[in-house]
Amino acid sequence: MKVISRSIVIILFASFLLAGCGATNPSEEQIDITLTISQNNQQEVMSENSYQVEQGTVLLDVLEDHHEVDVTDEGFITAIDDRTQVENEKYWLYFVNGEMASQSVDEYKVKDNDDIVFDLQATE
């Protein structure tokens, strides 16, 4: 009886170990985001697309995967798809879910259902 009980315990333990090995890595989970490129306070939309990306992907990587981008060493966007900012006149700003971003584009990690807008806006 002890042999059968010990065998059952070993089989159950091995099953739990194997089940754990097959678990999906959370960082590989695919999430949905929307990325819009516009100008003049979103009055002119140049592109609007939905993408599936890995959770935790840095926004700059997503942007560079789908658009031609110029970015400074400090993480500021200076051009997207040949639309260049004009110093002291127009700058690229980005918004996440309707709020101006508080992180540079090379630091922000996208989250599921993020609605991201890059807008070339005149300074006031």
Contacts in CASP RR format, 6 or more apart in sequence:
PFRMAT RR
TARGET T0000
AUTHOR 0000-0000-0000
METHOD contacts of the structure
MODEL  1
MKVISRSIVIILFASFLLAGCGATNPSEEQIDITLTISQNNQQEVMSENS
YQVEQGTVLLDVLEDHHEVDVTDEGFITAIDDRTQVENEKYWLYFVNGEM
ASQSVDEYKVKDNDDIVFDLQATE
26 55 0 8 1.000
27 54 0 8 1.000
27 55 0 8 1.000
27 56 0 8 1.000
28 54 0 8 1.000
28 55 0 8 1.000
29 54 0 8 1.000
29 55 0 8 1.000
30 52 0 8 1.000
30 53 0 8 1.000
30 54 0 8 1.000
30 55 0 8 1.000
31 52 0 8 1.000
31 53 0 8 1.000
31 54 0 8 1.000
31 55 0 8 1.000
31 110 0 8 1.000
31 111 0 8 1.000
31 112 0 8 1.000
31 113 0 8 1.000
32 50 0 8 1.000
32 51 0 8 1.000
32 52 0 8 1.000
32 112 0 8 1.000
32 113 0 8 1.000
33 50 0 8 1.000
33 51 0 8 1.000
33 53 0 8 1.000
33 62 0 8 1.000
33 110 0 8 1.000
33 111 0 8 1.000
33 112 0 8 1.000
33 113 0 8 1.000
33 114 0 8 1.000
33 115 0 8 1.000
33 116 0 8 1.000
34 48 0 8 1.000
34 49 0 8 1.000
34 50 0 8 1.000
34 51 0 8 1.000
34 114 0 8 1.000
34 115 0 8 1.000
34 116 0 8 1.000
35 47 0 8 1.000
35 48 0 8 1.000
35 49 0 8 1.000
35 50 0 8 1.000
35 51 0 8 1.000
35 62 0 8 1.000
35 63 0 8 1.000
35 66 0 8 1.000
35 116 0 8 1.000
35 118 0 8 1.000
36 42 0 8 1.000
36 45 0 8 1.000
36 47 0 8 1.000
36 48 0 8 1.000
36 49 0 8 1.000
36 115 0 8 1.000
36 116 0 8 1.000
36 117 0 8 1.000
36 118 0 8 1.000
37 45 0 8 1.000
37 46 0 8 1.000
37 47 0 8 1.000
37 48 0 8 1.000
37 67 0 8 1.000
37 80 0 8 1.000
37 81 0 8 1.000
37 83 0 8 1.000
37 117 0 8 1.000
37 118 0 8 1.000
38 44 0 8 1.000
38 45 0 8 1.000
38 46 0 8 1.000
38 117 0 8 1.000
38 118 0 8 1.000
38 119 0 8 1.000
38 120 0 8 1.000
39 46 0 8 1.000
39 83 0 8 1.000
39 90 0 8 1.000
39 119 0 8 1.000
39 120 0 8 1.000
39 121 0 8 1.000
40 119 0 8 1.000
40 120 0 8 1.000
40 121 0 8 1.000
40 122 0 8 1.000
41 119 0 8 1.000
41 121 0 8 1.000
42 117 0 8 1.000
42 119 0 8 1.000
46 81 0 8 1.000
46 83 0 8 1.000
47 67 0 8 1.000
47 81 0 8 1.000
49 66 0 8 1.000
51 62 0 8 1.000
51 66 0 8 1.000
53 62 0 8 1.000
53 110 0 8 1.000
55 110 0 8 1.000
55 111 0 8 1.000
55 112 0 8 1.000
56 109 0 8 1.000
56 110 0 8 1.000
56 111 0 8 1.000
57 109 0 8 1.000
57 110 0 8 1.000
58 106 0 8 1.000
58 107 0 8 1.000
58 108 0 8 1.000
58 109 0 8 1.000
58 110 0 8 1.000
59 94 0 8 1.000
59 105 0 8 1.000
59 106 0 8 1.000
59 108 0 8 1.000
59 109 0 8 1.000
59 110 0 8 1.000
59 116 0 8 1.000
60 69 0 8 1.000
60 71 0 8 1.000
60 75 0 8 1.000
60 105 0 8 1.000
60 106 0 8 1.000
62 110 0 8 1.000
63 69 0 8 1.000
63 77 0 8 1.000
63 80 0 8 1.000
63 105 0 8 1.000
63 118 0 8 1.000
67 80 0 8 1.000
67 81 0 8 1.000
68 79 0 8 1.000
68 80 0 8 1.000
68 81 0 8 1.000
68 82 0 8 1.000
69 77 0 8 1.000
69 79 0 8 1.000
69 80 0 8 1.000
70 77 0 8 1.000
70 78 0 8 1.000
70 79 0 8 1.000
70 80 0 8 1.000
70 84 0 8 1.000
71 77 0 8 1.000
71 78 0 8 1.000
71 105 0 8 1.000
71 106 0 8 1.000
72 78 0 8 1.000
74 104 0 8 1.000
75 104 0 8 1.000
75 105 0 8 1.000
75 106 0 8 1.000
76 92 0 8 1.000
76 104 0 8 1.000
76 105 0 8 1.000
77 85 0 8 1.000
77 92 0 8 1.000
77 94 0 8 1.000
77 105 0 8 1.000
77 118 0 8 1.000
78 84 0 8 1.000
78 85 0 8 1.000
78 92 0 8 1.000
79 85 0 8 1.000
79 92 0 8 1.000
80 92 0 8 1.000
80 118 0 8 1.000
80 120 0 8 1.000
83 120 0 8 1.000
85 91 0 8 1.000
85 92 0 8 1.000
85 120 0 8 1.000
88 123 0 8 1.000
89 122 0 8 1.000
89 123 0 8 1.000
90 120 0 8 1.000
90 121 0 8 1.000
90 122 0 8 1.000
90 123 0 8 1.000
91 120 0 8 1.000
91 121 0 8 1.000
91 123 0 8 1.000
92 118 0 8 1.000
92 119 0 8 1.000
92 120 0 8 1.000
92 121 0 8 1.000
93 100 0 8 1.000
93 101 0 8 1.000
93 118 0 8 1.000
93 119 0 8 1.000
93 121 0 8 1.000
94 100 0 8 1.000
94 101 0 8 1.000
94 105 0 8 1.000
94 116 0 8 1.000
94 117 0 8 1.000
94 118 0 8 1.000
94 119 0 8 1.000
95 101 0 8 1.000
95 116 0 8 1.000
95 117 0 8 1.000
95 119 0 8 1.000
96 108 0 8 1.000
96 114 0 8 1.000
96 115 0 8 1.000
96 116 0 8 1.000
97 114 0 8 1.000
97 115 0 8 1.000
98 115 0 8 1.000
98 117 0 8 1.000
101 108 0 8 1.000
110 116 0 8 1.000
END
